[in-house]
Amino acid sequence: MDRREVLGHYEGLAAEFDEHWVYGPDYIPWMSARIAEALSLSPADRVADIGSGTGLFAREIARSVGLTYPLLCVEPSAAMLRRLFADLAPVLSAEFYR
């Protein structure tokens, strides 16, 4: 599968992407807390989620840590970035095409 086929796959999956990660109501907060803890995040940190998808985990991390700066969500799929929550900062990555 070449890069464009992979991108096309994620473009088509964007609308239902979050459904594949939500195993129950407590999963996203639990996993996001583990990520924030492993990274020792504090409100003053600047954070980028590389390959963020729809920002499902990024949103919860930003909320729970109380980040001062917007969390950057770097993603090659424009369809995924269109599903980001308003409090996250989208960055479309053209590197995927190189």
Disulfide bonds with the S-S distance in Angstrom:
none
